[in-house]
Amino acid sequence: MPATKKRLNYAVPALEKGLDILEILSNSSSPIGLSDLAQQFGRTRNEIFRMLNCLEERGYIRRDLVSGGYQLTLKIYQLAHGHTPIEKLLEAAAIPMRELSHALNESCHLSVLHDQKVVVVAQSEAPTMVHLSVEVGGTFSAFTTVSGRLLMAFLSEEELSTMIKKEKKRDATQSLPEVLKKIRESKISVARDETIKGVHDIATLIGAPKAGFSAALAVSFLGRQERNFKEEEIVQLLKKTATQINQALGLN
């Protein structure tokens, strides 16, 4: 029998029955016959058959030609993977990133981790005549960038250990454990004059690392004596934007 679920205020028996059938079939490595399904549900064969017939016509299940039992097709997989995680991320981030770049008058960019590198997957340019810009598609060392260290901080111990072993520049890993610890606590990564002298970089986390999906939202700006925003204010705006993106992704 399917696991008993907490009833909502508005029950939809037919929908629940269809979902229960899909869940049962998803947990079986072999086709399940009509009689077995009816027995598991405690319902008549005719009642289950009508639901199976509907699911079969819609392409969610099919009958095995040999046994006559029912099994899932790949339709649910196709629905879930109709858009890649990166496409969903870009769609969710577009408006919040534009609002951030306009609020700060600074460009912001979005990066993901790939192998030993961070890859820039999106950028929102500042609305000013003079500003820094990071090319979409650009790749940078994960060990020597704020976005890279931020993403590394939330890897599993095994993944992080593998990355460190593969890193050829050993000096890049010497103080790494303590740096990553601080990043994990704050979910913020900061550097000054690291990639280019006079440039400050701040990044915050987006996504759900435990679910294997994370990205870094970063702002790079020229250090000036007079600025409209202090570093703490930029951090707060970054975190606010990250929250908006996570909500759009359904992660909050």
Protein Blocks (a to p, Z undefined) as FASTA:
>chain_A
ZZdddddfbdcfklmmmmmmmmmmmmpcbdcdfklmmmmnopafklmmmmmmmmmmnopa
ccdfklopacddfklmmmmmmpcfklmmmmmmmmmmmmmmmmnopacdddddehjbccdf
bdcddfbfbdcdddehiacdfklcfklmmmmmmmcfklmmmmmmmpmblmlmmmmmmmmm
mmmmnopacdehklpghiacddddedjfknopacdddddddddfbdfbdfklmmmmmmmm
mmmmmmmnopZZ
